[in-house]
Every structure is written in C-alpha cells, then in structure tokens.
Amino acid sequence: REEGASIDGLLVFDHVDNLAAIDLREANYDRRTVLPDQIALAASLVGGSPIFVYEAHQEVPFHPDPPMILQSYLDAVMQGFLVEHGSKGLRRFVEETHNFDTPIYRDRDAPAYPRAVRLGLSEADLFDRLLMKRGATFVEMRET
C-alpha cells in the first residue's frame, strides 16, 4: 500500500463462479479489485475481465495463542516465488516482506498447511538461510 510500490506476483485466470470458493480459502484476506492500469500487461491479457487481489486483513481478531506462520505455508509461497521469479525474485520477496519477526512454526515434516509442497534439500536449506538472515525465529512443533 506504499505509493509507487510494486510486487512480483502471478495473474491467475478463473471463472467468476469460483470466487466464493476462493474467498473461503482466502478467509484471512480481503478481496480487492485492481484496475488494469495498475498491473503491467494486465490490459492486454484480461480483455476487460475483473481483476482481484487478496490483501491481509488490517484488523486481526484476538487469538489466545501467540501468532505464528506455518513453515509449510511459507515453503509453498517461497517455492512459488523461486519457480516463477527465480532466485532474485525469492530474495526480493524475503527482503521486502514485513512480519518475519512473527515466529515460524516448524511443521515441514508434518505439514499443517493443506496445500503443502515437497522441497528438495537445497530448496529447504536456501529458504531457511534466507529467513534466518532476515532474523526469523523458528519454533518447534508442540506435542498434542
């Protein structure tokens, strides 16, 4: 939301009928409409179709447990950045993303995130090194 800021991302084409399911999956985010002139190449790609982006809620409801980021979720996001935007894009994502001071819950071996991905050893090592360089704190899984 900073003036003149930009992010690397993907443009996904889907049917309007699927928006309710996407809204449900992205329940912790607000769907925002994006104008075609706000996305490079969007006008030539979408042909007048609506464009949306999901933005994290500004007001986070109270939760009794301290906030944490699932490592399995972050792995999926980081692998996507690496595949789509290369190592420079991944590094830019880690350097420019806020809230890496939130502890990262180590669930890689038993993912809690429903769309978890498999990582190669070099990917896992790269992701962990980049996050540690940013000062991220990892929290071990608790036994239930």
DRENPA-3360 file (N, C-alpha, C; in nm, 2 decimals, always signed):
BEGIN
1 = REEGASID = +0.08/-0.12/+0.00/+0.00/+0.00/+0.00/+0.09/+0.13/+0.00 ~ +0.22/+0.11/-0.02/+0.30/+0.23/-0.02/+0.30/+0.29/-0.16 ~ +0.29/+0.42/-0.17/+0.29/+0.48/-0.30/+0.40/+0.44/-0.39 ~ +0.38/+0.40/-0.51/+0.48/+0.36/-0.60/+0.54/+0.22/-0.58 ~ +0.49/+0.15/-0.48/+0.54/+0.02/-0.45/+0.49/-0.08/-0.55 ~ +0.56/-0.19/-0.57/+0.52/-0.30/-0.66/+0.56/-0.43/-0.60 ~ +0.50/-0.54/-0.65/+0.53/-0.67/-0.60/+0.53/-0.77/-0.72 ~ +0.61/-0.87/-0.71/+0.61/-0.98/-0.81/+0.49/-1.07/-0.77;
9 = GLLVFDHV = +0.42/-1.11/-0.87/+0.31/-1.20/-0.85/+0.27/-1.28/-0.97 ~ +0.15/-1.34/-0.96/+0.10/-1.41/-1.08/-0.04/-1.37/-1.10 ~ -0.08/-1.37/-1.23/-0.21/-1.35/-1.27/-0.28/-1.48/-1.30 ~ -0.38/-1.51/-1.22/-0.45/-1.64/-1.24/-0.59/-1.61/-1.30 ~ -0.62/-1.68/-1.41/-0.75/-1.67/-1.47/-0.84/-1.78/-1.42 ~ -0.96/-1.74/-1.38/-1.06/-1.83/-1.33/-1.20/-1.78/-1.36 ~ -1.30/-1.87/-1.34/-1.43/-1.83/-1.36/-1.49/-1.75/-1.24 ~ -1.57/-1.65/-1.27/-1.63/-1.57/-1.16/-1.71/-1.67/-1.07;
17 = DNLAAIDL = -1.77/-1.78/-1.12/-1.84/-1.87/-1.03/-1.75/-1.93/-0.92 ~ -1.62/-1.93/-0.94/-1.53/-1.99/-0.84/-1.49/-1.89/-0.73 ~ -1.53/-1.76/-0.74/-1.49/-1.66/-0.64/-1.53/-1.70/-0.50 ~ -1.65/-1.75/-0.48/-1.69/-1.79/-0.34/-1.60/-1.89/-0.28 ~ -1.55/-1.99/-0.36/-1.46/-2.09/-0.31/-1.32/-2.03/-0.28 ~ -1.28/-1.94/-0.36/-1.15/-1.87/-0.34/-1.16/-1.78/-0.22 ~ -1.27/-1.71/-0.21/-1.29/-1.62/-0.09/-1.29/-1.71/+0.04 ~ -1.35/-1.83/+0.04/-1.34/-1.91/+0.15/-1.20/-1.96/+0.18;
25 = REANYDRR = -1.13/-2.00/+0.08/-0.99/-2.04/+0.10/-0.90/-1.92/+0.15 ~ -0.93/-1.80/+0.11/-0.85/-1.68/+0.15/-0.93/-1.61/+0.26 ~ -0.99/-1.68/+0.35/-1.07/-1.62/+0.45/-1.00/-1.51/+0.54 ~ -0.87/-1.52/+0.55/-0.80/-1.42/+0.63/-0.75/-1.30/+0.55 ~ -0.80/-1.29/+0.43/-0.77/-1.18/+0.34/-0.89/-1.11/+0.29 ~ -0.88/-0.99/+0.25/-0.98/-0.91/+0.19/-0.96/-0.91/+0.04 ~ -1.06/-0.94/-0.04/-1.05/-0.93/-0.18/-1.06/-0.79/-0.23 ~ -0.97/-0.74/-0.30/-0.97/-0.60/-0.35/-0.97/-0.61/-0.51;
33 = TVLPDQIA = -1.04/-0.51/-0.56/-1.04/-0.50/-0.71/-0.92/-0.42/-0.75 ~ -0.86/-0.46/-0.86/-0.74/-0.40/-0.91/-0.78/-0.35/-1.05 ~ -0.74/-0.22/-1.08/-0.76/-0.17/-1.21/-0.66/-0.22/-1.31 ~ -0.69/-0.24/-1.44/-0.60/-0.29/-1.53/-0.47/-0.20/-1.55 ~ -0.48/-0.07/-1.53/-0.36/+0.01/-1.54/-0.27/+0.00/-1.42 ~ -0.31/-0.07/-1.32/-0.23/-0.09/-1.20/-0.14/-0.22/-1.21 ~ -0.16/-0.29/-1.32/-0.08/-0.42/-1.34/-0.02/-0.41/-1.47 ~ +0.11/-0.43/-1.48/+0.19/-0.44/-1.61/+0.13/-0.55/-1.69;
41 = LAASLVGG = +0.10/-0.52/-1.81/+0.04/-0.61/-1.92/-0.10/-0.66/-1.89 ~ -0.16/-0.62/-1.78/-0.29/-0.67/-1.75/-0.40/-0.64/-1.86 ~ -0.39/-0.52/-1.91/-0.50/-0.47/-2.00/-0.49/-0.56/-2.13 ~ -0.38/-0.60/-2.17/-0.37/-0.68/-2.29/-0.40/-0.83/-2.26 ~ -0.39/-0.87/-2.14/-0.42/-1.01/-2.10/-0.56/-1.04/-2.07 ~ -0.63/-0.95/-2.00/-0.76/-0.99/-1.94/-0.88/-0.95/-2.02 ~ -0.86/-0.86/-2.12/-0.97/-0.83/-2.21/-1.10/-0.78/-2.14 ~ -1.08/-0.70/-2.04/-1.20/-0.64/-1.97/-1.25/-0.72/-1.85;
49 = SPIFVYEA = -1.20/-0.83/-1.82/-1.24/-0.91/-1.71/-1.20/-0.84/-1.58 ~ -1.28/-0.86/-1.47/-1.23/-0.80/-1.34/-1.11/-0.87/-1.29 ~ -1.03/-0.79/-1.22/-0.90/-0.83/-1.16/-0.91/-0.81/-1.01 ~ -0.87/-0.91/-0.93/-0.88/-0.90/-0.79/-0.74/-0.94/-0.73 ~ -0.72/-0.89/-0.61/-0.60/-0.93/-0.53/-0.65/-0.95/-0.39 ~ -0.59/-1.04/-0.32/-0.62/-1.06/-0.18/-0.52/-1.00/-0.09 ~ -0.57/-0.92/+0.00/-0.48/-0.84/+0.09/-0.51/-0.89/+0.23 ~ -0.41/-0.91/+0.31/-0.43/-0.95/+0.45/-0.51/-0.85/+0.53;
57 = HQEVPFHP = -0.60/-0.90/+0.61/-0.69/-0.81/+0.70/-0.60/-0.71/+0.77 ~ -0.65/-0.59/+0.78/-0.58/-0.49/+0.86/-0.60/-0.51/+1.01 ~ -0.72/-0.55/+1.04/-0.76/-0.57/+1.18/-0.76/-0.73/+1.20 ~ -0.67/-0.77/+1.29/-0.66/-0.91/+1.32/-0.74/-0.94/+1.45 ~ -0.83/-1.03/+1.44/-0.91/-1.06/+1.57/-0.82/-1.12/+1.67 ~ -0.86/-1.11/+1.80/-0.79/-1.16/+1.91/-0.78/-1.32/+1.90 ~ -0.67/-1.37/+1.93/-0.65/-1.52/+1.93/-0.57/-1.55/+2.06 ~ -0.61/-1.65/+2.13/-0.55/-1.68/+2.26/-0.40/-1.72/+2.25;
65 = DPPMILQS = -0.37/-1.78/+2.14/-0.23/-1.83/+2.12/-0.15/-1.72/+2.05 ~ -0.02/-1.71/+2.07/+0.06/-1.61/+2.00/+0.06/-1.64/+1.85 ~ +0.07/-1.54/+1.77/+0.07/-1.56/+1.62/+0.19/-1.64/+1.58 ~ +0.18/-1.72/+1.48/+0.29/-1.79/+1.42/+0.26/-1.81/+1.27 ~ +0.36/-1.83/+1.19/+0.35/-1.86/+1.05/+0.38/-2.00/+1.03 ~ +0.30/-2.08/+0.96/+0.33/-2.22/+0.93/+0.44/-2.23/+0.83 ~ +0.55/-2.30/+0.87/+0.66/-2.32/+0.78/+0.61/-2.39/+0.65 ~ +0.52/-2.48/+0.66/+0.47/-2.55/+0.54/+0.40/-2.45/+0.44;
73 = YLDAVMQG = +0.33/-2.35/+0.50/+0.27/-2.24/+0.41/+0.38/-2.16/+0.35 ~ +0.47/-2.12/+0.43/+0.58/-2.03/+0.38/+0.67/-2.11/+0.27 ~ +0.69/-2.24/+0.30/+0.76/-2.32/+0.19/+0.69/-2.31/+0.06 ~ +0.55/-2.32/+0.06/+0.47/-2.32/-0.06/+0.49/-2.19/-0.13 ~ +0.48/-2.08/-0.05/+0.49/-1.94/-0.11/+0.63/-1.92/-0.17 ~ +0.73/-1.96/-0.09/+0.87/-1.94/-0.13/+0.91/-2.02/-0.25 ~ +0.86/-2.15/-0.26/+0.88/-2.23/-0.37/+0.82/-2.17/-0.50 ~ +0.70/-2.12/-0.48/+0.63/-2.05/-0.59/+0.71/-1.93/-0.64;
81 = FLVEHGSK = +0.76/-1.85/-0.55/+0.84/-1.73/-0.59/+0.97/-1.78/-0.66 ~ +1.03/-1.88/-0.61/+1.15/-1.94/-0.67/+1.13/-1.99/-0.82 ~ +1.02/-2.06/-0.83/+0.99/-2.12/-0.96/+0.95/-2.01/-1.06 ~ +0.86/-1.91/-1.02/+0.81/-1.81/-1.11/+0.90/-1.69/-1.13 ~ +0.98/-1.66/-1.02/+1.05/-1.53/-1.03/+1.20/-1.55/-1.01 ~ +1.25/-1.67/-1.00/+1.39/-1.70/-0.99/+1.44/-1.67/-0.85 ~ +1.57/-1.69/-0.83/+1.63/-1.66/-0.70/+1.63/-1.51/-0.66 ~ +1.64/-1.43/-0.76/+1.64/-1.28/-0.73/+1.50/-1.24/-0.68;
89 = GLRRFVEE = +1.39/-1.30/-0.75/+1.26/-1.27/-0.70/+1.23/-1.33/-0.56 ~ +1.28/-1.45/-0.53/+1.27/-1.50/-0.40/+1.34/-1.42/-0.30 ~ +1.46/-1.37/-0.33/+1.53/-1.29/-0.23/+1.46/-1.16/-0.21 ~ +1.41/-1.10/-0.32/+1.33/-0.98/-0.31/+1.21/-1.00/-0.22 ~ +1.14/-1.11/-0.23/+1.02/-1.14/-0.15/+1.06/-1.14/+0.00 ~ +1.17/-1.21/+0.03/+1.21/-1.22/+0.17/+1.26/-1.09/+0.22 ~ +1.33/-1.01/+0.15/+1.38/-0.89/+0.19/+1.27/-0.78/+0.21 ~ +1.17/-0.79/+0.13/+1.07/-0.68/+0.13/+0.94/-0.71/+0.20;
97 = THNFDTPI = +0.92/-0.84/+0.25/+0.80/-0.88/+0.32/+0.81/-0.84/+0.46 ~ +0.71/-0.79/+0.52/+0.70/-0.75/+0.66/+0.66/-0.87/+0.74 ~ +0.68/-0.86/+0.87/+0.63/-0.95/+0.98/+0.71/-1.08/+0.98 ~ +0.83/-1.09/+0.94/+0.91/-1.21/+0.96/+0.97/-1.21/+1.10 ~ +0.92/-1.11/+1.18/+0.95/-1.12/+1.33/+0.85/-1.21/+1.40 ~ +0.75/-1.25/+1.32/+0.65/-1.35/+1.37/+0.71/-1.49/+1.37 ~ +0.71/-1.56/+1.48/+0.77/-1.69/+1.49/+0.72/-1.79/+1.38 ~ +0.81/-1.87/+1.32/+0.77/-1.96/+1.22/+0.77/-2.10/+1.28;
105 = YRDRDAPA = +0.65/-2.16/+1.28/+0.62/-2.29/+1.34/+0.67/-2.40/+1.25 ~ +0.77/-2.48/+1.29/+0.83/-2.58/+1.21/+0.74/-2.70/+1.20 ~ +0.67/-2.70/+1.09/+0.58/-2.82/+1.06/+0.61/-2.88/+0.93 ~ +0.73/-2.86/+0.88/+0.77/-2.91/+0.74/+0.76/-3.06/+0.74 ~ +0.80/-3.13/+0.85/+0.79/-3.28/+0.84/+0.65/-3.34/+0.86 ~ +0.56/-3.26/+0.92/+0.42/-3.30/+0.93/+0.33/-3.18/+0.90 ~ +0.32/-3.14/+0.78/+0.26/-3.01/+0.74/+0.11/-3.00/+0.79 ~ +0.09/-2.88/+0.85/-0.05/-2.84/+0.89/-0.12/-2.77/+0.77;
113 = YPRAVRLG = -0.04/-2.71/+0.68/-0.10/-2.64/+0.57/-0.15/-2.74/+0.47 ~ -0.28/-2.72/+0.43/-0.34/-2.82/+0.34/-0.28/-2.83/+0.20 ~ -0.22/-2.73/+0.15/-0.16/-2.73/+0.02/-0.01/-2.73/+0.03 ~ +0.05/-2.80/+0.12/+0.19/-2.81/+0.14/+0.26/-2.86/+0.02 ~ +0.39/-2.83/+0.00/+0.47/-2.87/-0.12/+0.59/-2.95/-0.07 ~ +0.64/-3.03/-0.16/+0.77/-3.11/-0.12/+0.88/-3.02/-0.17 ~ +0.98/-3.01/-0.08/+1.10/-2.94/-0.11/+1.22/-3.03/-0.13 ~ +1.31/-2.99/-0.22/+1.44/-3.06/-0.23/+1.52/-3.01/-0.11;
121 = LSEADLFD = +1.63/-3.08/-0.08/+1.72/-3.04/+0.03/+1.78/-2.90/+0.01 ~ +1.81/-2.87/-0.12/+1.88/-2.74/-0.15/+1.77/-2.63/-0.13 ~ +1.65/-2.66/-0.17/+1.54/-2.55/-0.15/+1.52/-2.53/+0.00 ~ +1.50/-2.63/+0.08/+1.48/-2.62/+0.22/+1.60/-2.54/+0.28 ~ +1.72/-2.57/+0.25/+1.83/-2.50/+0.30/+1.83/-2.36/+0.26 ~ +1.81/-2.33/+0.14/+1.80/-2.19/+0.09/+1.69/-2.11/+0.16 ~ +1.57/-2.17/+0.17/+1.46/-2.10/+0.24/+1.50/-2.06/+0.38 ~ +1.55/-2.16/+0.45/+1.59/-2.14/+0.59/+1.70/-2.04/+0.61;
129 = RLLMKRGA = +1.80/-2.04/+0.52/+1.91/-1.95/+0.53/+1.86/-1.80/+0.51 ~ +1.77/-1.79/+0.40/+1.72/-1.65/+0.37/+1.64/-1.60/+0.49 ~ +1.56/-1.69/+0.55/+1.47/-1.64/+0.66/+1.56/-1.61/+0.79 ~ +1.66/-1.69/+0.81/+1.74/-1.67/+0.93/+1.82/-1.54/+0.91 ~ +1.86/-1.51/+0.78/+1.93/-1.38/+0.75/+1.84/-1.27/+0.78 ~ +1.71/-1.28/+0.76/+1.61/-1.18/+0.80/+1.58/-1.17/+0.95 ~ +1.64/-1.26/+1.02/+1.62/-1.26/+1.17/+1.49/-1.34/+1.21 ~ +1.44/-1.43/+1.13/+1.33/-1.51/+1.16/+1.36/-1.60/+1.28;
137 = TFVEMRET = +1.26/-1.63/+1.36/+1.27/-1.72/+1.47/+1.19/-1.85/+1.44 ~ +1.25/-1.96/+1.45/+1.17/-2.09/+1.43/+1.13/-2.15/+1.56 ~ +1.01/-2.20/+1.57/+0.95/-2.26/+1.69/+0.92/-2.40/+1.66 ~ +0.97/-2.49/+1.74/+0.94/-2.64/+1.72/+0.80/-2.67/+1.75 ~ +0.75/-2.78/+1.68/+0.61/-2.82/+1.69/+0.59/-2.87/+1.84 ~ +0.47/-2.84/+1.89/+0.43/-2.89/+2.02/+0.36/-3.02/+2.01 ~ +0.39/-3.11/+2.10/+0.31/-3.24/+2.11/+0.17/-3.21/+2.16 ~ +0.07/-3.27/+2.10/-0.06/-3.25/+2.14/-0.12/-3.38/+2.21;
% end
